[in-house]
Amino acid sequence: MRWDWIMDYYPLLWRGLVTTIILVIVTSVLGLLLAIPIGLVQVVGPFWLAWPAKAFCTVIRGTPLLLQLWLLYYGLGSLFPQFPWIRQSELWPILRQAWPYAVLGLTMSYAAYEGEVLRGAFAGVGKDQLDAGRSFGMSERQIFRRIWLPQAVRRAMPTLAGETILQLKATPLVATITVLDVYSAAAQVRQSTYLTYEPLLLISAIYIIISLGILKIFSRFSSSKQVRLAG
């Protein structure tokens, strides 16, 4: 096996690695922020919000992420140039690039899966805990912020960690819409050096290291949450 190529392609691989990490962090955070109301409205309503939230989760979870990325980039992205007011706007330099569609696609995917997870987590919080908060004179907003949301997040924490790792493993799909992630960088190395296994082994190790880091972060966060709740 040859590894002398690493220093020659280090800038390319580093750029791809940074893109991958940023994609995972940004889309997971945005997806979780979107998943909270999606899960909540399916439990408490109203119906005219619960039904679209359920439909969103069903459609996104029922179709391949690759198809969603293509529809966004090659479909929606190809429509924008047809409108002069979009091409002349300040957003056009952003909309003409691929990364906004990658962020949008990965965010929607994460939100749909976590929306269903949080729906079950919200429904699983005991009604007696919420009633206890009301008996102490808490407002509905305080009950949600201090009791309902923390309890739901604690219940969903193991699944959130697993879904975040799945989000990491989904990032190579953005290479199909010309975003340079670490997988795309390794593919370019393979094409340039005609090496088959070495670049793949390298990025496999990178994905494993990032996955272990994600598990460590969620483990520490879960432990701190349990300490707070115990205190």
C-alpha positions as CSV (number, residue, x, y, z in Angstrom):
1,M,0.0,0.0,0.0
2,R,1.1,3.6,-0.8
3,W,0.5,6.5,1.5
4,D,3.0,9.0,0.0
5,W,0.1,10.8,-1.7
6,I,-1.4,12.1,1.5
7,M,0.8,15.2,1.8
8,D,0.2,16.1,-1.9
9,Y,-3.6,16.0,-1.5
10,Y,-3.7,17.2,2.1
11,P,-5.3,20.6,1.3
12,L,-8.0,18.9,-0.8
13,L,-8.8,16.3,1.9
14,W,-8.8,19.0,4.7
15,R,-11.2,21.1,2.7
16,G,-13.5,18.2,2.2
17,L,-13.3,17.2,5.9
18,V,-14.1,20.7,7.1
19,T,-17.1,20.8,4.7
20,T,-18.3,17.4,6.0
21,I,-18.1,18.5,9.7
22,I,-19.8,21.8,9.0
23,L,-22.6,20.1,7.1
24,V,-23.2,17.7,10.0
25,I,-23.2,20.4,12.7
26,V,-25.3,23.0,10.8
27,T,-27.9,20.6,9.4
28,S,-28.2,18.7,12.7
29,V,-28.7,21.9,14.7
30,L,-31.2,23.4,12.2
31,G,-33.0,20.0,11.8
32,L,-33.4,19.6,15.6
33,L,-34.7,23.2,15.9
34,L,-37.2,22.4,13.2
35,A,-38.0,18.9,14.6
36,I,-39.1,20.3,18.0
37,P,-42.2,22.1,16.7
38,I,-42.9,19.4,14.2
39,G,-43.0,16.8,17.0
40,L,-44.9,19.0,19.4
41,V,-47.8,20.0,17.1
42,Q,-48.4,16.3,16.3
43,V,-49.1,15.8,20.0
44,V,-51.0,18.9,21.0
45,G,-52.3,20.2,17.7
46,P,-54.1,22.1,16.3
47,F,-55.1,19.8,13.5
48,W,-54.3,22.3,10.7
49,L,-50.7,22.2,11.9
50,A,-50.5,18.6,13.0
51,W,-51.6,17.3,9.6
52,P,-48.9,19.1,7.5
53,A,-46.3,18.1,10.1
54,K,-47.3,14.5,9.8
55,A,-47.4,14.7,6.0
56,F,-43.9,16.3,6.0
57,C,-42.4,13.5,8.0
58,T,-44.2,10.9,5.9
59,V,-43.0,12.3,2.6
60,I,-39.4,13.0,3.6
61,R,-39.0,9.7,5.4
62,G,-40.6,7.8,2.6
63,T,-38.4,9.0,-0.2
64,P,-34.7,8.6,-0.7
65,L,-32.5,11.5,0.4
66,L,-30.6,11.3,-2.9
67,L,-33.9,11.9,-4.8
68,Q,-34.6,14.9,-2.5
69,L,-31.2,16.4,-3.1
70,W,-31.6,16.0,-6.9
71,L,-35.1,17.6,-6.8
72,L,-33.8,20.5,-4.9
73,Y,-30.6,21.1,-6.9
74,Y,-31.5,20.0,-10.4
75,G,-35.2,20.9,-10.0
76,L,-35.7,23.9,-7.8
77,G,-32.2,25.2,-8.5
78,S,-32.9,25.1,-12.3
79,L,-36.1,27.2,-11.8
80,F,-34.5,30.2,-10.2
81,P,-32.5,31.4,-13.3
82,Q,-35.8,31.7,-15.1
83,F,-36.8,34.6,-12.9
84,P,-34.9,37.9,-13.6
85,W,-35.7,39.3,-10.2
86,I,-34.0,36.4,-8.6
87,R,-30.9,36.6,-10.8
88,Q,-30.7,40.3,-10.1
89,S,-31.1,39.9,-6.3
90,E,-28.4,39.8,-3.7
91,L,-29.3,36.1,-3.1
92,W,-28.4,35.0,-6.5
93,P,-24.6,34.4,-5.8
94,I,-25.8,32.0,-3.1
95,L,-28.6,30.3,-4.9
96,R,-26.4,29.5,-7.9
97,Q,-24.2,27.4,-5.7
98,A,-24.8,23.8,-4.6
99,W,-24.2,24.0,-0.9
100,P,-27.5,25.7,0.0
101,Y,-29.4,22.8,-1.5
102,A,-27.2,20.3,0.3
103,V,-27.9,22.1,3.6
104,L,-31.6,22.3,2.9
105,G,-31.9,18.7,1.9
106,L,-30.0,17.3,4.9
107,T,-31.8,19.6,7.3
108,M,-35.2,18.5,6.1
109,S,-34.2,14.9,6.3
110,Y,-32.9,15.2,9.9
111,A,-36.0,17.3,10.9
112,A,-38.4,14.6,9.5
113,Y,-36.8,11.7,11.3
114,E,-36.2,13.6,14.6
115,G,-39.7,15.1,14.4
116,E,-41.1,11.6,14.7
117,V,-38.7,10.7,17.5
118,L,-39.7,13.9,19.4
119,R,-43.3,13.2,18.8
120,G,-43.0,10.0,20.7
121,A,-40.8,11.6,23.4
122,F,-43.3,14.5,24.0
123,A,-46.2,12.0,24.2
124,G,-44.2,9.8,26.6
125,V,-43.8,12.6,29.2
126,G,-46.2,11.8,32.1
127,K,-49.3,14.0,32.4
128,D,-48.8,14.1,36.1
129,Q,-45.5,16.0,35.6
130,L,-47.2,18.7,33.6
131,D,-50.1,18.9,36.1
132,A,-47.5,19.3,38.9
133,G,-46.0,22.3,37.0
134,R,-49.5,23.9,36.7
135,S,-50.1,23.3,40.4
136,F,-47.0,25.4,41.1
137,G,-48.4,28.2,39.1
138,M,-46.2,27.8,36.1
139,S,-47.4,29.2,32.7
140,E,-47.7,26.8,29.8
141,R,-44.5,28.3,28.3
142,Q,-42.7,27.7,31.6
143,I,-44.0,24.1,31.7
144,F,-42.8,23.5,28.2
145,R,-39.4,25.1,28.8
146,R,-38.6,23.6,32.2
147,I,-40.4,20.3,32.2
148,W,-41.8,19.0,28.9
149,L,-38.9,19.9,26.6
150,P,-36.1,18.7,28.9
151,Q,-37.9,15.4,29.6
152,A,-38.6,14.8,26.0
153,V,-35.0,15.6,24.9
154,R,-33.6,13.3,27.6
155,R,-35.9,10.4,26.4
156,A,-34.8,11.0,22.8
157,M,-31.1,11.5,23.5
158,P,-29.9,7.9,22.5
159,T,-31.9,8.1,19.3
160,L,-30.6,11.6,18.5
161,A,-27.1,10.4,18.8
162,G,-27.8,7.5,16.4
163,E,-29.5,9.8,13.9
164,T,-26.7,12.3,14.0
165,I,-24.3,9.5,13.0
166,L,-26.7,8.5,10.2
167,Q,-26.6,12.2,9.2
168,L,-22.8,12.0,9.0
169,K,-23.1,8.9,6.8
170,A,-25.6,10.6,4.5
171,T,-23.2,13.5,3.7
172,P,-21.4,11.7,0.9
173,L,-24.6,12.1,-1.1
174,V,-23.9,15.8,-1.5
175,A,-21.1,14.9,-3.8
176,T,-23.7,14.1,-6.4
177,I,-24.7,17.8,-6.6
178,T,-21.1,18.9,-6.8
179,V,-20.4,19.8,-3.2
180,L,-16.9,18.9,-2.1
181,D,-17.1,16.8,1.0
182,V,-14.4,14.4,2.3
183,Y,-15.9,11.6,0.3
184,S,-15.8,13.7,-2.9
185,A,-12.2,14.7,-2.1
186,A,-11.2,11.0,-1.7
187,A,-12.9,10.2,-5.0
188,Q,-10.8,12.9,-6.7
189,V,-7.7,11.4,-5.2
190,R,-8.6,8.0,-6.5
191,Q,-9.1,9.4,-10.0
192,S,-5.8,11.2,-9.9
193,T,-3.6,8.5,-8.4
194,Y,-5.4,5.4,-9.6
195,L,-5.3,4.1,-6.1
196,T,-8.3,2.1,-5.1
197,Y,-8.1,1.2,-1.4
198,E,-5.9,3.7,0.3
199,P,-8.2,6.8,-0.1
200,L,-11.3,4.7,0.9
201,L,-9.5,3.3,4.0
202,L,-8.5,6.8,5.0
203,I,-12.0,8.3,4.8
204,S,-13.4,5.2,6.6
205,A,-11.1,6.0,9.5
206,I,-12.2,9.6,9.4
207,Y,-15.9,8.7,9.5
208,I,-15.2,6.3,12.4
209,I,-13.3,9.0,14.4
210,I,-16.1,11.6,13.8
211,S,-18.7,9.0,14.8
212,L,-16.9,8.3,18.0
213,G,-16.7,12.0,18.7
214,I,-20.4,12.4,18.2
215,L,-21.1,9.6,20.6
216,K,-18.8,11.1,23.1
217,I,-20.5,14.5,22.9
218,F,-24.0,13.1,23.3
219,S,-22.8,10.9,26.2
220,R,-21.5,13.9,28.0
221,F,-24.5,16.0,27.3
222,S,-26.8,13.2,28.4
223,S,-24.8,12.7,31.6
224,S,-25.0,16.5,32.4
225,K,-28.7,16.4,31.8
226,Q,-29.2,13.5,34.2
227,V,-27.1,15.3,36.9
228,R,-29.2,18.4,36.5
229,L,-32.5,16.4,36.7
230,A,-31.2,14.5,39.8
231,G,-30.1,17.7,41.5
